[in-house]
């Protein structure tokens, strides 16, 4: 796979998306492409860390995929050896945790297409999101809360099962991970949320002030896109800071 498959905005950051052989990776590419200046898509086994440094992206997104973090090619080395802003999704999230010593094992329950309600800390990639959001989960592996290493901070958890880590951030590096899929149709605000009606339009497009109840698909786009936008903004800020 090559570059710019997700489109892009000329003013946005350049994002490298590592494809962990995920069947639906281009759903994530399209989300990133809405706000990124360009999206470079590479399989997890065609680059090493030096190749990534030569590409010098503003940020990196590590996709979901089959298998374990050990099967995810460059994913763990990117977290362990670089300071680029990185967003890990599902398997990418597990790779972040594994890179810092967490034991990734079988989830208490295998979930494929399960909606879960999560709460979060409202910071970083969760800035501007309603306090409670529904997310789409598709995973058989997970990181138990007892395995969170000291270098990571838990930033989101489900309201009904707090045994599994839903999101983390690194204490010093701009590395974040989410166990759920922001690009899933199941990732949306809780129906009837006043903050959702106030903050998110039916289309998710900036400037749309529609007040009618949102369609489920529109809500999904708005919430998932907001999270990805927040990451891209983080990547752009880190680039400006590095260049100043």
Beta strands, then each sheet from edge to edge (+ up, - down):
strand 1: 14-20
strand 2: 38-43
strand 3: 59-65
strand 4: 85-89
strand 5: 104-120
strand 6: 132-143
strand 7: 152-158
strand 8: 167-170
strand 9: 175-178
strand 10: 188-189
sheet 1: 2+ 1+ 3+ 4+ 9+ 8- 7+ 5- 6+ 10-
end
